[in-house]
């Protein structure tokens, strides 16, 4: 039909997930989705997690409960996320670390955007510094953040 709109990558990926109901996106499922779409691996994996379909750890997936808590909108939400994750660290350190690595990738991606306002850029850079400290020393993070707040006069 002339002039008919082609389905978007997003709709193709979501249709695949709806039709096939994979319990988890594994490397095999990912290959199959990529055969049907021109979407990138990261895009497919992000859409799957947003749709509530777990992604295998092998592909860098994080548990859906942790993905739902990954909020970096502002300093307050980022602090709540990192402090909250600290509570889970003792029982599932690998999942928590992968979640914080995902946070770092998101922040680095945001900071590459040319149209980001100077205020938002400064806020995201501060959050990124928090994430880096968490990755280096998760056990020390809460105390470090308290000291950071005092040093900045925001405690």
Backbone torsions as a table, in degrees:
resi	resn	phi	psi	omega
1	UNK	NA	119.8	-178.2
2	UNK	-63.7	139.3	176.3
3	UNK	79.0	-0.9	179.6
4	UNK	-70.4	135.3	-179.6
5	UNK	-72.6	138.0	175.7
6	UNK	-78.0	146.3	178.1
7	UNK	-63.6	146.0	179.1
8	UNK	-73.2	161.6	175.6
9	UNK	-58.5	-42.3	-179.1
10	UNK	-59.1	-47.6	-178.6
11	UNK	-66.1	-35.5	177.4
12	UNK	-63.7	-43.8	179.7
13	UNK	-66.0	-47.9	-178.9
14	UNK	-65.0	-36.8	175.8
15	UNK	-62.3	-44.1	178.8
16	UNK	-57.7	-48.7	-178.7
17	UNK	-62.4	-39.1	-179.5
18	UNK	-68.5	-42.0	-176.4
19	UNK	-74.3	-43.6	-173.8
20	UNK	-91.2	-18.0	178.9
21	UNK	46.6	52.5	179.1
22	UNK	-67.3	137.3	179.1
23	UNK	-68.7	-21.2	-178.9
24	UNK	-159.3	146.2	174.2
25	UNK	-85.3	109.2	178.2
26	UNK	-102.7	172.8	176.4
27	UNK	-55.6	-36.4	-179.8
28	UNK	-67.4	-44.7	178.8
29	UNK	-63.1	-43.1	178.9
30	UNK	-59.1	-45.1	178.3
31	UNK	-59.8	-41.6	-179.8
32	UNK	-64.8	-43.2	178.6
33	UNK	-63.4	-42.7	-179.1
34	UNK	-65.2	-29.1	176.2
35	UNK	-66.4	-29.0	-176.8
36	UNK	-95.7	-9.4	-178.3
37	UNK	-137.7	169.3	173.9
38	UNK	-106.3	21.3	-177.6
39	UNK	-77.1	150.0	178.1
40	UNK	-74.9	160.8	178.9
41	UNK	-57.7	-48.9	-176.7
42	UNK	-61.5	-40.7	179.9
43	UNK	-62.6	-45.2	179.6
44	UNK	-62.2	-45.9	-177.7
45	UNK	-64.9	-40.3	177.6
46	UNK	-63.7	-44.4	178.6
47	UNK	-62.9	-40.4	179.2
48	UNK	-60.8	-47.3	179.6
49	UNK	-63.1	-40.8	178.2
50	UNK	-63.2	-31.5	-179.7
51	UNK	-83.9	-1.1	178.3
52	UNK	85.5	17.4	177.0
53	UNK	-100.5	118.4	-179.5
54	UNK	-60.8	149.6	175.8
55	UNK	-111.3	135.5	-177.5
56	UNK	-60.4	149.4	177.3
57	UNK	-60.2	-34.0	178.8
58	UNK	-55.9	-30.4	179.4
59	UNK	-97.6	9.6	178.8
60	UNK	86.9	15.5	-179.9
61	UNK	-66.3	153.3	175.8
62	UNK	-122.1	149.5	179.2
63	UNK	-55.1	142.0	-175.8
64	UNK	-60.6	-32.6	179.2
65	UNK	-66.2	-34.2	177.3
66	UNK	-76.6	-38.8	178.0
67	UNK	-60.2	-37.5	-179.5
68	UNK	-67.8	-22.3	-178.9
69	UNK	-94.1	-4.7	-176.6
70	UNK	-78.1	94.0	-179.5
71	UNK	-123.3	126.3	-178.2
72	UNK	-129.0	25.7	-174.0
73	UNK	-60.9	-39.4	-177.7
74	UNK	-154.9	179.7	-177.5
75	UNK	-60.0	-40.6	-177.9
76	UNK	-64.1	-48.1	-178.8
77	UNK	-68.7	-37.4	178.4
78	UNK	-65.2	-41.0	178.1
79	UNK	-64.1	-44.4	179.6
80	UNK	-61.1	-43.3	179.0
81	UNK	-59.5	-50.7	-176.1
82	UNK	-68.6	-38.4	177.2
83	UNK	-68.2	-40.6	179.4
84	UNK	-63.5	-42.7	179.4
85	UNK	-63.2	-33.8	178.5
86	UNK	-57.4	-33.2	179.7
87	UNK	-65.2	-31.3	-179.2
88	UNK	-89.1	-12.1	-170.5
89	UNK	-58.5	-41.4	-177.3
90	UNK	-62.8	-35.2	-175.8
91	UNK	-90.3	-22.3	179.2
92	UNK	-151.7	70.2	-175.1
93	UNK	-61.9	-38.9	-177.7
94	UNK	-65.1	-43.0	177.8
95	UNK	-62.3	-42.9	-179.7
96	UNK	-64.6	-42.8	-179.8
97	UNK	-62.8	-45.0	177.8
98	UNK	-60.9	-35.5	179.3
99	UNK	-66.9	-41.9	179.4
100	UNK	-71.5	-33.4	173.7
101	UNK	-62.2	-39.2	175.8
102	UNK	-62.4	-42.0	178.0
103	UNK	-59.7	-43.2	179.2
104	UNK	-61.2	-44.6	179.0
105	UNK	-61.1	-42.2	179.0
106	UNK	-62.2	-44.9	-179.6
107	UNK	-64.3	-44.0	178.9
108	UNK	-61.6	-37.4	177.3
109	UNK	-65.7	-45.0	178.4
110	UNK	-59.6	-40.9	-176.5
111	UNK	-71.6	-14.8	176.0
112	UNK	-81.9	-11.8	-178.7
113	UNK	-71.3	125.2	-177.2
114	UNK	-69.5	-27.2	-175.0
115	UNK	-87.2	7.2	-179.2
116	UNK	-68.7	129.6	-178.6
117	UNK	-64.7	153.9	179.6
118	UNK	-57.7	-37.0	-179.6
119	UNK	-67.0	-46.3	-179.5
120	UNK	-66.4	-39.1	178.6
121	UNK	-60.6	-45.4	179.8
122	UNK	-62.7	-40.5	179.1
123	UNK	-64.3	-45.6	180.0
124	UNK	-66.1	-36.0	177.2
125	UNK	-65.6	-38.8	176.7
126	UNK	-64.1	-45.3	178.2
127	UNK	-61.1	-41.6	178.5
128	UNK	-60.5	-38.7	177.4
129	UNK	-63.9	-36.8	177.2
130	UNK	-63.4	-45.3	-178.9
131	UNK	-61.4	-41.7	179.2
132	UNK	-62.8	-41.3	177.5
133	UNK	-64.1	-43.8	179.1
134	UNK	-57.2	-44.7	-179.0
135	UNK	-66.0	-34.4	179.6
136	UNK	-75.8	-38.6	-174.7
137	UNK	-149.9	73.2	-176.2
138	UNK	-57.6	-35.3	-179.6
139	UNK	-68.1	-26.9	-179.1
140	UNK	-93.8	-8.5	-172.4
141	UNK	-55.1	-50.2	-177.6
142	UNK	-57.4	-42.7	179.3
143	UNK	-67.4	-40.8	178.5
144	UNK	-61.4	-43.4	-178.0
145	UNK	-66.1	-38.2	175.6
146	UNK	-60.5	-43.2	177.6
147	UNK	-65.4	-38.9	179.4
148	UNK	-62.0	-44.3	178.1
149	UNK	-60.5	-43.6	-180.0
150	UNK	-64.2	-41.2	-179.5
151	UNK	-63.8	-34.0	-179.4
152	UNK	-89.2	-5.4	-179.4
153	UNK	74.5	25.2	-178.0
154	UNK	-113.0	15.3	-178.1
155	UNK	-82.2	NA	NA
